[in-house]
Amino acid sequence: MSDHKKDSSGPQTELRKTPLTAFHRDQGARMVDFAGWEMPVQYGGILEEHRAVREAAGLFDVSHMGEFTVAGPQAAAFLDTVLTNDISRLAEGRAQYNLMCYPEGGVVDDLIAYRTGPETFLLCVNASNCQKDFAWLEGHVGEFDCSLRDDSRRYGLLALQGPKADEILKPLTRAILGHLPSFALEESSVAGWDVVISRTGYTGEPGFELFTPWNNTEPLARAILEAGESAGLRLAGLGARDSLRLEAGFPLYGHELSEDISPIEAGLGWAVKLGKAADFIGKGALKQERAAGSGRRIAFFRTGQRRILREGTPLFAGSREVGRVLSGTLSPMLNEAIGSAVVEASVLKDRTVEAELRGKTFPLQWVKPPFYTSAHKST
């Protein structure tokens, strides 16, 4: 997911709508322009929605995300040339975090790849990068014996996240949820509607993402919301989604990842398989960067106070500027401002790094995320 800033200098195009746009308005959501989509930022309040996900469950509309189908005898071989992880090792019915990189090592996008059949893959990409990503893949498929199709308008996508997600979903499906491990998926039905249930999410909590045909999304959402009412399920918007992902230490494209920030700098080297046989795009640059070491890193911080450090806030070691803030928010669980920054790697251990806000400076405390761990096991 990535931020989108509306350009008010020219004519405005009509915002795209998910299959739940009318539903969101019926539920009292405050709607905003996000990546060209009309999306709910909150319903009652971000703090309450965030806490619901940590303590019970939240239901998100993420139908704005893009979905591409790659199919054919050489689908895996093709994807191994454009993705950093090892697609050839991905078993049917499993999912894998991945990145697409430019030759210089910067990131085109991060995504989840699902192997839905022996020769079929579903890629779930960030909404704001959908057109760019499809063009990138289309430009590199070359002579590979596989097809590439944009199915973004075929699927609605719901995310049911939180410690009570299993409890809420279990009565609605015949799928054996307890046997579905992290990053696994299963075709089934929920409340009578066809779905692909995926044990994935973006909050740091256990839960599911549910792919369903576009026109089924609203009745499916209503059925889940009704089933979860007694368990404390709440609708949650983009505001809580962002504070939850930052509290969990997950990257957001356009912030902790970009064409100027590599996976190595972002601490995502575990998803870059330099040893795989395929010579994927960016492999040479990332191999060189890993060997030489990066001069800067993405790091997460807490501030000890409630004043939020906004994106772009400069950071100093003494009088020297050594970095800048990438993301900042108030952690509802810690009641403290947290954030991420890109900083010179050399200052992370031995130097005090300070931020300046409203004429005052204060030191940052570097943290290895997650910032908050629930009493239950999170995924």
C-alpha positions in Angstrom: 0.0 0.0 0.0 1.3 3.5 -0.7 0.4 7.1 -0.2 -1.3 9.2 -2.9 -1.4 12.9 -3.0 -4.0 14.5 -5.1 -2.8 17.0 -7.7 -5.2 20.0 -7.5 -3.5 21.9 -10.3 -5.3 20.2 -13.1 -8.7 18.6 -13.9 -9.8 16.0 -11.4 -10.8 12.6 -12.5 -13.6 10.7 -10.9 -12.4 8.5 -8.0 -12.6 4.7 -8.5 -15.0 2.9 -6.2 -14.7 -0.5 -4.6 -17.7 -2.8 -4.4 -18.2 -1.6 -0.8 -18.3 2.2 -1.5 -22.1 2.5 -0.8 -21.7 0.1 2.2 -19.0 2.3 3.7 -21.3 5.4 3.4 -24.2 3.5 5.0 -21.8 2.6 7.9 -20.9 6.3 8.5 -17.4 6.1 7.1 -15.4 9.3 6.4 -14.2 8.8 2.8 -10.9 10.1 1.3 -9.0 10.0 -2.0 -6.4 7.2 -1.6 -4.4 6.2 -4.7 -7.3 7.4 -6.9 -9.8 5.4 -5.0 -12.6 6.6 -2.7 -11.8 4.8 0.5 -12.8 4.8 4.2 -10.2 6.4 6.4 -12.3 5.8 9.6 -15.8 5.0 10.8 -16.0 5.9 14.5 -12.4 6.7 15.3 -8.9 5.4 14.4 -7.9 4.7 18.0 -11.0 2.5 18.7 -10.6 0.7 15.3 -6.9 0.1 16.0 -7.6 -1.3 19.5 -10.4 -3.5 18.2 -7.9 -5.2 15.8 -5.3 -5.7 18.6 -7.9 -7.0 21.1 -10.8 -8.5 19.1 -11.0 -8.1 15.3 -11.3 -5.6 12.5 -12.7 -5.9 9.0 -11.0 -3.9 6.3 -12.0 -3.3 2.7 -8.8 -3.7 0.6 -10.5 -4.2 -2.8 -8.5 -1.3 -4.2 -5.4 -3.6 -4.3 -4.4 -4.9 -7.7 -4.5 -8.6 -8.7 -2.6 -10.1 -11.7 -2.8 -13.7 -12.9 0.3 -15.2 -14.4 -0.4 -18.7 -16.0 1.4 -21.1 -18.3 4.2 -23.7 -18.4 6.9 -21.0 -17.8 5.0 -18.8 -15.4 7.3 -19.7 -12.5 10.4 -19.3 -14.6 9.2 -15.8 -15.7 8.4 -14.7 -12.2 11.8 -15.9 -10.9 13.4 -13.3 -13.3 11.3 -10.4 -12.0 10.8 -11.2 -8.3 13.6 -11.3 -5.6 12.3 -14.4 -3.7 12.5 -18.0 -4.9 9.2 -18.6 -6.7 10.3 -22.0 -8.0 10.2 -23.2 -4.3 6.7 -22.0 -3.7 4.3 -24.9 -3.3 0.7 -24.9 -4.6 -1.6 -23.4 -2.0 1.1 -21.2 -0.5 1.9 -17.5 -0.6 5.2 -15.6 -0.5 6.3 -12.1 0.2 8.2 -10.6 -2.8 9.7 -7.5 -4.3 10.2 -6.3 -7.8 13.4 -4.3 -8.3 14.9 -2.0 -10.8 18.3 -2.9 -12.2 20.0 -0.4 -9.8 18.4 -2.2 -6.8 15.6 0.2 -6.0 12.1 -1.2 -5.6 9.3 -1.2 -8.2 6.9 -2.6 -5.7 6.4 -5.1 -2.9 3.7 -7.7 -3.3 2.4 -11.1 -2.2 2.6 -14.0 -4.7 0.1 -16.8 -4.4 0.6 -20.2 -6.2 -3.0 -21.1 -7.0 -2.2 -24.0 -9.3 0.7 -26.0 -10.7 1.2 -23.3 -13.5 -0.9 -20.5 -12.1 0.0 -17.5 -9.8 -1.9 -14.6 -8.4 0.1 -11.4 -7.6 -1.5 -9.0 -5.2 0.1 -5.5 -5.7 -0.2 -2.1 -4.2 -3.2 0.0 -5.4 -1.1 3.1 -6.4 1.4 1.0 -8.3 -1.1 -1.2 -10.2 -0.7 0.3 -13.7 3.1 0.7 -13.3 3.5 -2.9 -12.1 1.4 -4.4 -14.9 3.4 -2.4 -17.5 6.7 -3.5 -15.8 5.7 -7.2 -15.9 4.3 -6.9 -19.5 7.6 -5.3 -20.6 9.7 -8.2 -19.3 7.6 -11.3 -20.1 9.3 -11.5 -23.5 9.4 -15.1 -24.9 8.3 -16.9 -21.8 5.5 -19.3 -22.4 2.9 -17.8 -20.1 0.1 -15.3 -20.0 -0.3 -12.1 -17.9 -3.8 -10.8 -17.1 -5.0 -7.9 -14.9 -7.8 -9.3 -12.8 -8.0 -6.3 -10.4 -11.7 -5.7 -11.3 -12.5 -9.4 -10.9 -11.8 -9.6 -7.2 -13.1 -7.9 -4.1 -10.7 -8.3 -1.1 -11.6 -8.2 2.6 -9.1 -8.5 5.5 -10.4 -9.9 8.8 -7.7 -9.3 11.3 -7.3 -9.8 15.0 -7.1 -12.5 17.8 -10.8 -13.4 17.3 -10.7 -13.7 13.5 -10.7 -17.5 13.7 -13.6 -17.5 16.1 -15.7 -15.2 13.9 -15.0 -17.0 10.6 -15.2 -20.6 11.8 -19.0 -20.8 11.9 -19.3 -19.4 8.4 -17.1 -21.8 6.5 -16.3 -25.5 6.1 -12.6 -24.7 5.7 -10.6 -26.1 8.6 -9.0 -22.8 9.7 -6.8 -24.3 12.4 -5.0 -26.3 9.8 -4.3 -23.3 7.6 -0.8 -22.1 8.4 0.6 -18.6 7.9 0.9 -17.7 4.2 -1.3 -20.6 3.1 -4.5 -20.4 1.1 -7.6 -22.5 0.4 -10.5 -22.3 -2.0 -13.7 -22.5 0.0 -16.9 -20.6 0.8 -17.8 -18.2 3.6 -21.5 -17.6 4.4 -22.3 -19.3 1.1 -20.1 -17.1 -1.0 -17.1 -18.4 -3.0 -13.8 -17.2 -1.6 -10.1 -17.9 -1.5 -9.1 -17.8 2.1 -5.5 -16.7 2.7 -3.7 -16.7 6.1 -2.1 -13.3 5.4 -2.5 -9.7 6.6 -0.9 -6.4 7.2 -1.5 -5.7 10.9 0.8 -8.0 12.9 -2.3 -9.9 14.1 -3.5 -13.3 13.1 -6.3 -13.3 10.6 -7.3 -13.8 7.0 -7.6 -12.1 3.6 -10.6 -13.2 1.6 -10.6 -12.9 -2.2 -14.1 -13.1 -3.7 -15.8 -12.3 -7.0 -16.4 -8.5 -7.1 -20.2 -8.6 -6.8 -20.1 -10.9 -3.8 -18.0 -8.6 -1.7 -20.8 -6.6 -0.1 -23.0 -9.5 1.0 -19.9 -11.3 2.3 -18.9 -8.2 4.3 -22.3 -7.9 5.8 -22.4 -11.6 6.8 -19.0 -11.4 8.5 -19.9 -8.1 10.3 -23.1 -9.6 11.6 -21.4 -12.9 12.7 -18.6 -10.9 14.5 -20.7 -8.4 16.3 -20.9 -10.3 19.6 -17.1 -10.9 19.5 -16.3 -7.2 19.2 -15.6 -7.0 15.5 -15.4 -3.5 14.1 -15.1 -2.1 10.7 -11.7 -0.5 10.3 -10.4 2.1 7.8 -7.1 3.2 6.3 -6.2 5.2 9.3 -6.1 2.2 11.6 -4.5 0.1 8.8 -1.5 2.5 8.7 -1.0 2.8 12.5 -1.3 -1.0 12.8 1.3 -1.7 10.1 3.7 0.9 11.5 3.3 -0.5 15.1 4.1 -3.9 13.6 7.1 -2.6 11.7 5.8 -3.4 8.2 7.1 -1.3 5.3 4.8 0.9 3.2 5.7 1.5 -0.4 6.5 5.1 -0.9 7.9 5.4 2.6 10.1 2.5 3.8 10.4 1.2 0.3 10.8 3.1 -3.0 12.8 3.3 -6.2 15.4 5.1 -4.1 15.4 2.6 -1.1 16.6 -1.0 -1.7 15.4 -4.1 0.1 18.8 -4.4 1.7 18.5 -0.9 3.2 15.0 -1.7 4.3 16.1 -4.8 6.2 14.3 -7.1 3.8 17.3 -9.1 2.7 15.6 -12.3 3.8 13.2 -11.9 0.8 16.1 -11.4 -1.6 17.4 -14.9 -2.7 20.8 -14.0 -4.3 21.6 -17.8 -4.4 18.7 -18.8 -6.7 19.6 -19.8 -10.2 17.5 -17.1 -11.9 19.3 -13.9 -12.8 16.5 -11.6 -11.6 16.3 -7.9 -12.3 18.5 -6.0 -9.8 20.4 -9.1 -8.6 23.8 -7.7 -9.5 23.2 -4.4 -7.7 21.8 -6.1 -4.6 24.6 -8.6 -4.5 27.2 -5.8 -4.6 25.3 -3.8 -2.0 25.1 -6.8 0.4 28.8 -7.5 0.0 29.9 -3.9 0.4 27.3 -3.0 3.1 24.9 -0.1 2.8 25.7 3.3 3.9 22.2 3.9 5.3 19.5 1.9 6.9 15.8 2.0 7.6 15.3 2.1 11.3 12.2 2.4 13.6 12.0 4.7 16.6 9.9 5.7 19.6 10.1 9.2 21.0 9.0 9.1 24.6 6.3 11.6 24.0 3.1 12.1 22.0 4.1 14.6 19.4 4.2 12.9 16.1 7.2 13.3 13.8 5.9 13.8 10.3 7.4 12.4 7.1 10.4 14.5 6.0 11.4 15.7 9.5 15.2 16.0 9.5 17.3 14.0 12.0 20.6 15.2 13.4 23.7 13.8 15.1 25.1 16.9 16.7 24.8 19.6 14.1 25.0 17.2 11.2 21.9 16.0 9.4 22.1 12.3 9.2 18.6 11.2 8.0 14.9 11.9 7.8 11.6 10.5 9.0 9.7 8.3 6.6 6.6 7.5 8.6 5.2 8.8 11.9 2.1 8.1 14.0 0.8 7.8 17.5 0.8 4.3 18.7 -2.6 3.7 20.3 -1.3 0.8 22.3 1.8 2.6 23.7 0.2 6.1 23.8 3.5 7.3 22.4 4.7 8.7 19.0 6.6 6.1 16.9 8.0 6.1 13.4 10.5 5.0 10.9 13.5 6.9 9.3 16.2 6.5 6.8 19.5 7.2 8.5 23.3 6.8 8.0 24.1 3.3 9.2 27.1 4.5 11.2 25.0 6.6 13.7 22.6 3.8 14.7 24.8 2.3 17.4 27.2 5.0 18.6 25.6 8.4 18.2 22.7 10.1 19.7 20.2 11.0 16.9 17.8 13.8 17.6 14.8 15.3 15.9 13.8 18.9 15.9 10.2 19.8 16.4 8.8 23.3 17.0 12.2 24.6 17.9 12.9 21.8 20.4 15.2 18.8 20.0 14.8 15.4 21.6 16.6 12.1 21.2 15.1 9.1 19.4 15.1 5.6 20.8 15.8 2.9 18.2 13.5 -0.1 18.4 13.5 -3.5 16.7 9.8 -3.9 15.8 7.2 -4.9 16.5 6.6 -2.0 18.9 3.8 -3.8 20.6 3.1 -7.6 21.0 -0.3 -8.7 22.0 -0.8 -11.3 24.8 -1.8 -13.8 22.1 0.5 -15.2 19.4 0.7 -12.7 16.5 1.6 -13.6 12.9 
